[in-house]
Amino acid sequence: MLDFDGGSQKNMLTEQVLRFSTEILTERQRNYYLENGCVRIERLVSDGWVKRLPAASKQLVN
């Protein structure tokens, strides 16, 4: 039986994830994600793209 509510299935997934080294997230970010289900990544989108978003959004809406 599969248990998706914090039982052995969840622990097995975490163990599988931890077998791999981190490539994008830091070890600290990955552990935070595994514990909390979310992670904050600063500067993921460049300032140039952030400045372009209002115009792109306006174009999509109109």
GROMACS elastic network, one bead per residue, 0.5 to 0.9 nm:
[ bonds ]
;  ai    aj funct       b0    kb
    2     7     6  0.84449   500
    2     8     6  0.81082   500
    2     9     6  0.63243   500
    3     6     6  0.69651   500
    3     7     6  0.53402   500
    3     8     6  0.65457   500
    3     9     6  0.55482   500
    3    10     6  0.74905   500
    4     7     6  0.63876   500
    4     8     6  0.81472   500
    4     9     6  0.61278   500
    4    10     6  0.62308   500
    5     8     6  0.89451   500
    5     9     6  0.84031   500
    5    10     6  0.74795   500
    6     9     6  0.72963   500
    6    10     6  0.54335   500
    6    11     6  0.73278   500
    7    10     6  0.57292   500
    7    11     6  0.66941   500
    7    12     6  0.89170   500
    8    11     6  0.50733   500
    8    12     6  0.60458   500
    8    13     6  0.86530   500
    9    12     6  0.51401   500
    9    13     6  0.63619   500
    9    14     6  0.88296   500
   10    13     6  0.51883   500
   10    14     6  0.63658   500
   10    15     6  0.87209   500
   11    14     6  0.51226   500
   11    15     6  0.61833   500
   11    16     6  0.86092   500
   12    15     6  0.51091   500
   12    16     6  0.62087   500
   12    17     6  0.87042   500
   13    16     6  0.50496   500
   13    17     6  0.62161   500
   13    18     6  0.86599   500
   14    17     6  0.50822   500
   14    18     6  0.61665   500
   14    19     6  0.88087   500
   14    34     6  0.72311   500
   15    18     6  0.51716   500
   15    19     6  0.65295   500
   16    19     6  0.54100   500
   16    20     6  0.76208   500
   17    20     6  0.59655   500
   17    21     6  0.86622   500
   18    21     6  0.72104   500
   18    22     6  0.86433   500
   18    30     6  0.89781   500
   20    23     6  0.89778   500
   21    27     6  0.83692   500
   22    25     6  0.58881   500
   22    26     6  0.63610   500
   22    27     6  0.64246   500
   22    30     6  0.76928   500
   23    26     6  0.75995   500
   25    28     6  0.78563   500
   25    29     6  0.56943   500
   25    30     6  0.59555   500
   25    41     6  0.82329   500
   26    29     6  0.50958   500
   26    30     6  0.62125   500
   26    31     6  0.86143   500
   27    30     6  0.51508   500
   27    31     6  0.61922   500
   27    32     6  0.85796   500
   28    31     6  0.52183   500
   28    32     6  0.61559   500
   28    33     6  0.86339   500
   29    32     6  0.50320   500
   29    33     6  0.61334   500
   29    34     6  0.86413   500
   29    39     6  0.63677   500
   29    40     6  0.78336   500
   29    41     6  0.83078   500
   30    33     6  0.50394   500
   30    34     6  0.61983   500
   30    35     6  0.86387   500
   30    39     6  0.77532   500
   31    34     6  0.50599   500
   31    35     6  0.61832   500
   31    36     6  0.85180   500
   32    35     6  0.51538   500
   32    36     6  0.58749   500
   32    37     6  0.76023   500
   32    38     6  0.73618   500
   32    39     6  0.65650   500
   33    36     6  0.51920   500
   33    39     6  0.52088   500
   33    40     6  0.88640   500
   34    37     6  0.57193   500
   34    38     6  0.78151   500
   34    39     6  0.89857   500
   35    38     6  0.83712   500
   36    39     6  0.77872   500
   41    44     6  0.59698   500
   42    45     6  0.81455   500
   43    46     6  0.61785   500
   43    47     6  0.80429   500
   45    48     6  0.82349   500
   45    49     6  0.64525   500
   45    50     6  0.68100   500
   46    49     6  0.54221   500
   46    50     6  0.64274   500
   46    51     6  0.88310   500
   47    51     6  0.61781   500
   47    52     6  0.87102   500
   48    51     6  0.52407   500
   48    52     6  0.64646   500
   49    52     6  0.50551   500
   49    53     6  0.63737   500
   50    53     6  0.53355   500
   50    54     6  0.79687   500
   51    54     6  0.68837   500
   51    55     6  0.82275   500
   52    55     6  0.57252   500
   52    56     6  0.63085   500
   52    57     6  0.87266   500
   53    56     6  0.50383   500
   53    57     6  0.59116   500
   53    58     6  0.84467   500
   54    57     6  0.51198   500
   54    58     6  0.60941   500
   54    59     6  0.85808   500
   55    58     6  0.50873   500
   55    59     6  0.61529   500
   55    60     6  0.87103   500
   56    59     6  0.50929   500
   56    60     6  0.63370   500
   56    61     6  0.87807   500
   57    60     6  0.51493   500
   57    61     6  0.62695   500
   57    62     6  0.87273   500
   58    61     6  0.51743   500
   58    62     6  0.61705   500
   59    62     6  0.53943   500
